[in-house]
Amino acid sequence: MLPVLRSRAMLLEPAVRIGKNGLTPAVIREIDALLDKRKLVKIKLLKSSMETAEKQQLITAAAKETGALLVQSAGMTFALYREAPGPRPK
């Protein structure tokens, strides 16, 4: 399944950009909402984000905070995948 997700991620445009403020709670909420909606999200790290933390630290923190699986990391972009939540109770 991971190779399929990687190939799908390569075709995506980055939906979220992490800038000079780094991985803020607002960015985490945005990624979380997109993962609920799309399951697979591509994220771009802007050069200014490197002032606050190392690239790998940002990627690891984003995956951990959202409970997602890191599918791909290449250059300044990475992709996260999370299964859609189960049916919501009425």
MDAnalysis code that builds the backbone (N, CA, C; Angstrom):
import MDAnalysis as mda
import numpy as np

u = mda.Universe.empty(270, n_residues=90, atom_resindex=np.repeat(np.arange(90), 3), trajectory=True)
u.add_TopologyAttr("name", ["N", "CA", "C"] * 90)
u.add_TopologyAttr("resid", np.arange(1, 91))
u.add_TopologyAttr("resname", ["MET", "LEU", "PRO", "VAL", "LEU", "ARG", "SER", "ARG", "ALA", "MET", "LEU", "LEU", "GLU", "PRO", "ALA", "VAL", "ARG", "ILE", "GLY", "LYS", "ASN", "GLY", "LEU", "THR", "PRO", "ALA", "VAL", "ILE", "ARG", "GLU", "ILE", "ASP", "ALA", "LEU", "LEU", "ASP", "LYS", "ARG", "LYS", "LEU", "VAL", "LYS", "ILE", "LYS", "LEU", "LEU", "LYS", "SER", "SER", "MET", "GLU", "THR", "ALA", "GLU", "LYS", "GLN", "GLN", "LEU", "ILE", "THR", "ALA", "ALA", "ALA", "LYS", "GLU", "THR", "GLY", "ALA", "LEU", "LEU", "VAL", "GLN", "SER", "ALA", "GLY", "MET", "THR", "PHE", "ALA", "LEU", "TYR", "ARG", "GLU", "ALA", "PRO", "GLY", "PRO", "ARG", "PRO", "LYS"])
u.atoms.positions = np.array([
    [0.818, -1.195, 0.000],
    [0.000, 0.000, 0.000],
    [0.861, 1.258, 0.000],
    [2.001, 1.220, 0.659],
    [2.866, 2.393, 0.721],
    [3.344, 2.836, -0.662],
    [3.747, 1.926, -1.554],
    [4.140, 2.374, -2.897],
    [2.997, 3.060, -3.653],
    [1.783, 2.591, -3.451],
    [0.622, 3.212, -4.103],
    [0.414, 4.624, -3.564],
    [0.530, 4.778, -2.252],
    [0.368, 6.100, -1.646],
    [1.464, 7.052, -2.105],
    [2.680, 6.545, -2.219],
    [3.782, 7.390, -2.700],
    [3.524, 7.881, -4.113],
    [3.069, 6.992, -4.978],
    [2.817, 7.398, -6.360],
    [1.662, 8.398, -6.428],
    [0.641, 8.214, -5.593],
    [-0.460, 9.184, -5.555],
    [0.013, 10.528, -5.018],
    [0.894, 10.499, -4.025],
    [1.390, 11.734, -3.422],
    [2.221, 12.545, -4.412],
    [2.931, 11.868, -5.283],
    [3.764, 12.575, -6.255],
    [2.927, 13.438, -7.196],
    [1.690, 13.046, -7.427],
    [0.821, 13.778, -8.349],
    [0.109, 14.960, -7.693],
    [0.135, 15.014, -6.371],
    [-0.564, 16.074, -5.646],
    [0.224, 17.376, -5.634],
    [-0.509, 18.468, -5.569],
    [0.085, 19.778, -5.308],
    [0.083, 19.979, -3.789],
    [1.072, 20.687, -3.246],
    [1.063, 20.938, -1.803],
    [-0.196, 21.700, -1.385],
    [-0.886, 21.182, -0.389],
    [-2.118, 21.802, 0.098],
    [-1.847, 22.730, 1.275],
    [-0.716, 22.528, 1.943],
    [-0.352, 23.328, 3.111],
    [1.098, 23.756, 2.948],
    [1.366, 24.985, 3.352],
    [2.739, 25.487, 3.346],
    [3.100, 25.912, 4.768],
    [4.240, 25.440, 5.231],
    [4.704, 25.790, 6.572],
    [5.790, 26.837, 6.409],
    [5.557, 28.015, 7.000],
    [6.463, 29.147, 6.834],
    [7.261, 29.467, 8.073],
    [7.564, 30.766, 8.222],
    [8.479, 31.210, 9.274],
    [7.968, 30.970, 10.689],
    [6.658, 30.852, 10.863],
    [6.121, 30.589, 12.198],
    [6.209, 29.121, 12.582],
    [6.608, 28.290, 11.653],
    [6.782, 26.872, 11.941],
    [5.463, 26.128, 12.053],
    [5.467, 25.108, 12.856],
    [4.315, 24.218, 13.008],
    [3.438, 24.726, 14.153],
    [2.598, 25.688, 13.862],
    [1.724, 26.290, 14.867],
    [0.476, 25.432, 15.069],
    [-0.257, 25.653, 16.154],
    [-1.518, 24.921, 16.343],
    [-2.496, 25.123, 15.180],
    [-2.494, 26.304, 14.582],
    [-3.381, 26.565, 13.439],
    [-2.997, 25.702, 12.239],
    [-1.708, 25.540, 12.014],
    [-1.243, 24.702, 10.904],
    [-1.598, 23.240, 11.178],
    [-1.426, 22.801, 12.409],
    [-1.785, 21.427, 12.789],
    [-3.273, 21.188, 12.548],
    [-4.122, 22.146, 12.950],
    [-5.569, 22.009, 12.733],
    [-5.896, 21.937, 11.245],
    [-5.209, 22.742, 10.439],
    [-5.449, 22.734, 8.997],
    [-5.067, 21.385, 8.384],
    [-3.901, 20.872, 8.764],
    [-3.465, 19.563, 8.262],
    [-4.441, 18.484, 8.719],
    [-4.845, 18.559, 9.979],
    [-5.778, 17.585, 10.545],
    [-7.101, 17.577, 9.774],
    [-7.628, 18.760, 9.483],
    [-8.892, 18.864, 8.741],
    [-8.744, 18.313, 7.326],
    [-7.625, 18.601, 6.683],
    [-7.398, 18.092, 5.331],
    [-7.247, 16.574, 5.325],
    [-6.593, 16.030, 6.344],
    [-6.458, 14.574, 6.433],
    [-7.821, 13.912, 6.629],
    [-8.695, 14.546, 7.405],
    [-10.053, 14.013, 7.574],
    [-10.789, 13.989, 6.243],
    [-10.563, 15.015, 5.451],
    [-11.287, 15.164, 4.189],
    [-10.676, 14.343, 3.056],
    [-9.343, 14.372, 2.942],
    [-8.669, 13.786, 1.777],
    [-7.892, 12.507, 2.048],
    [-7.533, 12.250, 3.282],
    [-6.692, 11.123, 3.714],
    [-5.217, 11.315, 3.391],
    [-4.894, 11.848, 2.215],
    [-3.507, 12.018, 1.776],
    [-3.267, 13.497, 1.494],
    [-2.276, 14.085, 2.172],
    [-2.012, 15.517, 2.049],
    [-0.527, 15.745, 1.803],
    [-0.238, 16.610, 0.848],
    [1.138, 16.989, 0.555],
    [1.400, 18.358, 1.177],
    [2.551, 18.491, 1.820],
    [2.894, 19.697, 2.566],
    [4.258, 20.196, 2.114],
    [4.366, 21.509, 1.965],
    [5.629, 22.111, 1.537],
    [6.207, 22.936, 2.679],
    [7.491, 22.758, 2.906],
    [8.209, 23.566, 3.885],
    [8.870, 24.721, 3.140],
    [8.553, 25.941, 3.529],
    [9.200, 27.096, 2.929],
    [10.572, 27.278, 3.572],
    [11.468, 27.928, 2.866],
    [12.824, 28.122, 3.403],
    [12.801, 28.848, 4.739],
    [11.845, 29.755, 4.907],
    [11.764, 30.510, 6.160],
    [11.432, 29.618, 7.360],
    [10.845, 28.450, 7.115],
    [10.521, 27.542, 8.228],
    [11.780, 26.924, 8.826],
    [12.856, 26.939, 8.088],
    [14.104, 26.350, 8.580],
    [14.745, 27.203, 9.675],
    [14.243, 28.438, 9.855],
    [14.762, 29.296, 10.915],
    [14.292, 28.828, 12.292],
    [13.135, 28.174, 12.337],
    [12.573, 27.771, 13.629],
    [12.967, 26.362, 14.043],
    [13.193, 25.471, 13.083],
    [13.519, 24.080, 13.416],
    [14.144, 23.383, 12.212],
    [14.711, 22.236, 12.459],
    [15.261, 21.416, 11.386],
    [14.131, 20.775, 10.594],
    [14.404, 20.475, 9.336],
    [13.401, 19.889, 8.452],
    [12.830, 18.598, 9.033],
    [13.686, 17.683, 9.436],
    [13.216, 16.386, 9.936],
    [12.396, 16.541, 11.212],
    [12.752, 17.511, 12.050],
    [11.979, 17.760, 13.268],
    [10.563, 18.212, 12.931],
    [10.433, 19.102, 11.940],
    [9.113, 19.584, 11.531],
    [8.266, 18.452, 10.958],
    [8.880, 17.627, 10.121],
    [8.158, 16.518, 9.494],
    [7.688, 15.522, 10.552],
    [8.575, 15.150, 11.457],
    [8.233, 14.200, 12.517],
    [7.139, 14.757, 13.424],
    [7.254, 16.030, 13.773],
    [6.250, 16.654, 14.637],
    [4.889, 16.718, 13.953],
    [4.862, 17.034, 12.669],
    [3.591, 17.103, 11.932],
    [2.913, 15.736, 11.909],
    [3.687, 14.696, 11.659],
    [3.123, 13.340, 11.627],
    [2.612, 12.931, 13.007],
    [3.395, 13.212, 14.034],
    [3.018, 12.823, 15.395],
    [1.780, 13.581, 15.871],
    [1.761, 14.892, 15.659],
    [0.648, 15.725, 16.130],
    [-0.674, 15.381, 15.452],
    [-0.619, 14.912, 14.212],
    [-1.849, 14.600, 13.474],
    [-2.190, 13.113, 13.506],
    [-1.299, 12.301, 14.042],
    [-1.537, 10.859, 14.076],
    [-1.495, 10.240, 12.691],
    [-0.678, 10.828, 11.819],
    [-0.612, 10.382, 10.427],
    [0.682, 9.626, 10.155],
    [0.683, 8.925, 9.045],
    [1.837, 8.160, 8.589],
    [2.601, 8.983, 7.559],
    [3.910, 9.089, 7.726],
    [4.737, 9.766, 6.732],
    [4.877, 8.846, 5.529],
    [4.384, 9.290, 4.393],
    [4.380, 8.483, 3.181],
    [5.605, 8.775, 2.331],
    [5.956, 10.054, 2.244],
    [7.042, 10.454, 1.360],
    [7.670, 11.740, 1.877],
    [8.974, 11.845, 1.725],
    [9.692, 13.067, 2.037],
    [10.755, 13.253, 0.967],
    [10.632, 14.342, 0.221],
    [11.589, 14.618, -0.850],
    [11.835, 16.115, -0.909],
    [13.081, 16.501, -0.736],
    [13.400, 17.924, -0.769],
    [12.681, 18.659, 0.347],
    [11.930, 19.672, -0.033],
    [11.212, 20.495, 0.943],
    [9.723, 20.141, 1.026],
    [9.336, 19.004, 0.465],
    [7.938, 18.581, 0.546],
    [7.844, 17.205, 1.195],
    [6.697, 16.961, 1.810],
    [6.431, 15.642, 2.370],
    [4.936, 15.378, 2.313],
    [4.580, 14.118, 2.402],
    [3.174, 13.725, 2.331],
    [2.813, 12.893, 3.550],
    [1.630, 13.158, 4.078],
    [1.105, 12.426, 5.225],
    [-0.181, 11.722, 4.829],
    [-0.403, 10.547, 5.421],
    [-1.612, 9.767, 5.152],
    [-2.225, 9.347, 6.471],
    [-3.552, 9.434, 6.532],
    [-4.278, 8.939, 7.697],
    [-5.621, 8.405, 7.218],
    [-5.971, 7.230, 7.717],
    [-7.275, 6.651, 7.382],
    [-8.379, 7.611, 7.807],
    [-9.444, 7.609, 7.057],
    [-10.595, 8.441, 7.407],
    [-11.187, 7.946, 8.719],
    [-11.712, 8.864, 9.527],
    [-12.332, 8.424, 10.773],
    [-13.552, 7.566, 10.487],
    [-13.905, 6.745, 11.448],
    [-15.071, 5.879, 11.288],
    [-16.356, 6.680, 11.195],
    [-17.462, 5.988, 11.006],
    [-18.741, 6.694, 10.916],
    [-19.025, 7.471, 12.198],
    [-19.512, 8.664, 12.023],
    [-19.794, 9.511, 13.178],
    [-21.153, 9.141, 13.765],
    [-21.236, 9.057, 15.091],
    [-22.530, 8.742, 15.715],
    [-23.517, 9.883, 15.507],
    [-24.783, 9.511, 15.377],
    [-25.827, 10.536, 15.154],
    [-26.404, 11.020, 16.454],
])
